[in-house]
Amino acid sequence: MNELLEQIFSGTYGGIAIMLVITAAIVFFLRALYGPKGRFRDPKWDESNRRIRQQEAERRERLLRKMLEEAEGTERQEGKGDAH
């Protein structure tokens, strides 16, 4: 058993496996600390992000309304031209 573990960890693939395990552990640790509902997550950033998302949604809605109004105006003008 010891020889098998020694072969696994001393080979090229073993080194890669160790690096992947360590990297995954670091990623999950940082996610637990700073990710959604994380212990060290800054509420100011969450509020700022919420505000920015709301502003972007309002801007997209205004743009959509404007585009729809322009499309309706174009349809009305085309409809008037056909009636003559």
FENCORDA-V815053 format. One record per pair of residues at least 4 apart in sequence whose ideal C-beta (glycine too) atoms are under 8 Angstrom apart, sorted by sequence separation. I is the first residue (numbers start at 0). J is the second residue. D is the distance in whole Angstrom. If there is no record, write none. Layout:
((I/J/D) (I/J/D))
This chain:
((0/4/7) (1/5/6) (2/6/6) (3/7/6) (4/8/6) (5/9/6) (6/10/6) (9/13/6) (10/14/7) (11/15/7) (12/16/6) (13/17/6) (14/18/6) (15/19/6) (16/20/6) (17/21/6) (18/22/6) (19/23/6) (20/24/6) (21/25/7) (22/26/6) (23/27/6) (24/28/6) (25/29/6) (26/30/6) (27/31/6) (28/32/7) (29/33/6) (30/34/4) (33/37/5) (36/40/7) (40/44/7) (41/45/7) (42/46/6) (43/47/6) (44/48/6) (45/49/6) (46/50/6) (47/51/6) (48/52/6) (49/53/6) (50/54/6) (51/55/6) (52/56/6) (53/57/6) (54/58/6) (55/59/6) (56/60/6) (57/61/6) (58/62/6) (59/63/6) (60/64/6) (61/65/6) (62/66/6) (63/67/6) (64/68/6) (65/69/6) (66/70/6) (67/71/6) (68/72/6) (69/73/6) (70/74/6) (71/75/6) (72/76/6) (73/77/6) (74/78/6) (75/79/7) (76/80/7) (77/81/7) (78/82/7) (79/83/7) (7/12/8) (8/13/4) (29/34/7) (32/37/5) (35/40/8) (40/45/7) (7/13/5) (8/14/8) (31/37/6) (32/38/5) (33/39/6) (34/40/7) (6/13/8) (30/37/7) (31/38/7) (32/39/5) (33/40/6) (8/16/8) (7/16/7) (8/17/7))
